[in-house]
């Protein structure tokens, strides 16, 4: 096992001017499960391939266990990679697929068979060792791909969207299995996904990338409760945070005709802010923002209510999470109250917080706090 460090690591593909990964600084502790998440083109898979040695590093460095890996070939990095496509050999049995890397390393047959049997027991593959991949389900193939990585006993696992080919139910089951397995083995794991639900449910910490740059890294709770910028606020959370633009007028911001408290902040009149409120921080009430229900999504215990309201001479929509036992009907006139935390972002997309805020430790927060706007 080993810790991993990206030190201003960058990669620009030939023919392109914009880096796919731009000055990535990221430290991953020994035994940690870290998830890289972001939309398509955010640089997450490129960062993983740079770590694996499958993409060159144009500037900066990557260290594994304190050793600079910039010029070390992939086979000498002691990493095991699990791909989206499984990459199993169709003509080989499950046992042969799992033991192939050990065979290539000239591990003795008896030792190889013992190691494959041990890992097959961990993964529940004991009864499948003589089968070939075409006779396996998608989930079983994924477990074989995992087993092939585990038998090597590497310093770290690298996983590139390994659940993308599974259906929704199997994906949920398998992500739980992977999390439990990683905790049991205690091996440093870097996991790439575009699915923020996967990221939030699996990672000890989550690193959010966009446009090749690290936006924020922290525990799932930290990212959810204290997003470092507007991108993270809108990307993390399912369903997404409600984000509504509103100018400051008369020392306050309004959603429709309803004033929104600015938590003691002072800002210049006319300045545009973005108010962020998660669906569970809103509730249907007797008073508040007036609107009309346009969409109702009933999910059993919960219901998501989409409410249109008039805001600054345009129509906006707020999503409210409410009790699924007695939701309103489509077309009903309702009022929305803010009953939980809300977030305020400035024109540049960064949180507006009081200067004395002792908990603002987001990267670059001191330089981004827009002190002039806070009075």
N, C-alpha and C positions, 0 to 999 in steps of 0.2 A: 504494500500500500504506500501511497505517497501523496503529498500535497502538490497542487498545480498552481502556476502563476502566469497570467498574461501580463506582460510588461510593455505597454504602448505598442502592442502588436497590430500591424496593419497588413492588408492585402488588397491590391488593385489588380483586377483582371486585365490582360492585354487588350488594348483597343478601347478601354474605358477610362474616363477621367476621374470618376467618383469611386472612392474605395468601397469595396464590399464590406470590409471590416476596417474601421478607422480609429486607430489609437486605443485599442481595447486594454484597459487596466482591470484585472479581475483576479482575486485570490480565492482559491478553493481549498478548504482544509482537508487534511487526511481523514478519510472515512466519510466525508460529506456527500450528500446527494444534492447536487446543484442542477437546476433546470434552466436552460437557455430558451426563452420564449420570445416570439415576435411575429409579425405578419410576414407573408412571402416577400423575399428580397431584403429582409432586415439584417442579414449577415450571420444568423445563428448557425446554419449548417456549414458555412465557410469557416467560422471560428472553430467548429468541431473538427473539420478536416485539416485546418492548420495545426491543431493540437495533435492529430493523428499522424501528421507528416505527409498527408495526401495533397496539401496545398502549401506552396512555399510562403515564407514570411518575408514581405518586402522591407519592413522596418520593424524595430522593436525586437522582442524576444519572448519565448515561452519556456518556462522551467517546469520540470517534473522532479520532485524530490530534491529541489535545490540545484539541479543540473540543467544547464542551458541545452535545449533540444533543437535549436534553430537549424543546425546542419546534420542532425542525427537522422538516419533513414528510418522509415516507419517500422521496419522489422526489429529494430533495436530499441524501441521506446517502451517495450513491455506494457502495451495497451491492448485491450480486446474490444473490438467494435461490433455492435449489433445494428444491422441495417434494416431499413424499411422493407426491403424485398426478401428478407430472410437469407437469400444466397446459399441455399442448401444444394448439395450435389444430388441430382435426381436418381442416379444409378447406385448410390450408396445407401446403406441402412442408416437408421437413426444412430446406432452405436458408432458406425464408421464415420458419419458426419461429425459427431461430437468429438471423436478421438483423432480427427484428421490432423489438426495442428500439432498434437503431441507426436503423431507418427512422423510428421515432417521434421520435428525436432529430434527425432531418433530416440524417443523415450521407449524403454523396453516394453514389450507386449504385455507382460503381466502387470506392470505398473500402470500402463495405459488403460487396460481393462478395469483395474481396480478404481482408478480415478473416474472413468466414465460411469461405472456402477454407482459410485458415491454421489455423483452429481445427478444421475437419473433418479435416484431415490429422493433427493432434495426437491426435484421438479416434478415428481410423480410420473416419470417416463419409463418406469421399470418394465411395464408390459408392452412397450412400443419399440424396444431396442432393435428388434428384427424387422421392423417395417421400413418401407421406403417413403419419401416425402409425399408421393402422390396419394398415398393411403391415409394421410393425416389431415385433420381439420386445420383451419387457419391458426387457431389458438395453440394447437399441438406443434405446428411448425414453428411458431414463435418461441415456444418453450425449448425446442431443439436448438434454435439459433442462440437462445440464452445459454443453454447448456454448453454449446461449443465454445462460448466465451468464458464460462466459469471454469471449465476443466483446465484452462491454462493458468489459473491462479495469478492473474495479472496485477499490476500496480493500480490500474484504474479501468473501469468500464466506460466506453463511449457509446451512446445510444442515439441513433439518428432517426427520429419519428418511427419507432419500432411498432407502434400500434395502429398506424394509419390504414392498414389493409384489413382491419378487423371490424365487424359490425359493432353497433353501439353497446349492446349488452356484453359482448365478449371483451370489448375494449375496457369497460368499467371493471370487469372481473380481473383482467390481466394486469391493469395498472395497480390494483391492490396487491396482486401476487408479486409484482416487481418491487414494490415498495417494501413489502415484508421480507423478500429475499435479500434486498440490499441492506436492510437493517440487520438481518441475521449474519450476513457475510462481512459487513463493515468495510466494504471496498469503496474507495472514492469513485463516484459516478457522476458523469456529465451527460445530461439527457436533453435532447433537442426536441421541441415540439412547437407547433403553431397554435395548439389548443390550450388556452389559458386555464381551462378547467383541469386538464391534466397537470399543468404546471402547479396550480394552487393546491392540488390534492396530493402530489407526490414529493415535491421538493422540500428539503430542509430550508434552502433558500432559493429564490428565483431571481434570475438576471433578465431584465427586459431590454431588448434591443430594438432599434428602429433606425433605418437608414445607415446601418453599419456602426452605429454608436450606442454605447451603453447608456440607457436612460435612468435606470435605477436597479439596485440589487438589495435584497432584504428578505426577511421571512414573508410567507404569504400574508400574514396578518398585517405586517408593516406596509406592504404594497397596497393592500386593500384599504387600510385606515388612513395612511399618510402618503398618498401618491406624490412623487417628486415633481411631476409636471402634468400638463393637460393630456398628453399622449397616454401616460400610464393610467391616469384617472379613467380615460375612456376605454382603454384596452383591457384592464384588469377588472374582473367582476362579471358574473353571468346571472341575470341579465346586466347589461351595461349601465353605468351611471348616467342619470339624466344630466345633460349639459345645456344650459340656456344662457345666451349672451344678453347683457343688460348694462346700460350706462348708469353712472352714478348721477343722481339728481337730488339736490336738496340734502346732501349728506347721506343718502340711502339708495339702495337698489330695490327695484320692485319686479316681481313676477306677476304680470298682469297688473292688477291694482293693489296687490298685496305686498307690503314692505318686508324685506328680508334683512334680518340682523347681520351686521358686518363684524360681530365679535369685537367691538371696540376699535376697529380700524378707522383711520381717517384717510380719505383719498380725494383727489381733485374732481370737482364736478365736471361731468362730460366724459370722464374716462370710462372706457369699456372694460367691464369685468365679465368673467364667466362664472356662473353659479353652478356648482355640481352637487347633486343630491341623489343618493342611491334609492332604488325603489322601496326598500324596507324602511327608509327614513321618512317616508311619506305615508299618510293615512287619509282615508275618507272621513270627513268631519262635517259638523253643522256649519262651520264658518271656515273661510280660507280662500284659496284661489278658486274662482268659479269656472266650471268647464263642463264638457259633455263627453260621455263614454262613447268611444268609437270602435274599440276592439276589446274583447274579453278573452283571455286565455286561461282556461280552468285546468289546473293540474292536481286536483284532488284536495290535499290539505291547504294549498295556496291557490290564489288566482292573481293573474297580472292584468291590471286594468289600465288601458291606454285612454288618457283624457286629453282632449283638445281644449285649448283656452286661447283667448285673445291677448297678445303681448306685443306692445309697440307697433300696433297697426298690422300685425301679421299673426298667423295661426301657428302655435307651438304645441308640442305634445309632451306630456309627462306620463311615465309609467309608474304605477303604484302597486306594490305588493300588498294584498289584503287576504283576509280569511276566506278560504275556498268554500266554506259552508253556506255563506249568504252573500255572494258578490252582487254588485249592481248589474243591471241589464244594459245591453247596447242601446244607446240613445238616451239613457238617464242623465239628468242634470245633477251634478255633484259638486262638492267643495273639497279641496285638498289642503291639508295642513302639514307643515314640516314639523315632524315630531322627533326627529333624530338629528345626527350631525350633518352639516353641510360644508362644502368646500368653496373657496373663493380663489380664482386664478386671475392673474393680471393679463395685459395685452400680449405679453411674450409667452404666456402659457405656464407661468410658474406660480406656486401658491403665494397668496398674500397673507402674511402672518405678522403679528406684532413684533417690533424690534426686540422686545424683551423675551420672546418665545424661547425658553431654554431647551425645548425638545427638537428644534429645527436643526437636524444634523444631516440633511440631505446633501449629496455632493454639490458643491458650488453654491450652497444656499446663501452664504455671506455676500457673494457678489451679485446674486440674483434677487435679493430681497426688495428691490425697488424702494429704497428708503425715502426717496423724494416723494413717492406716491403716498407714503404713510404719514406724511405731515411732519 
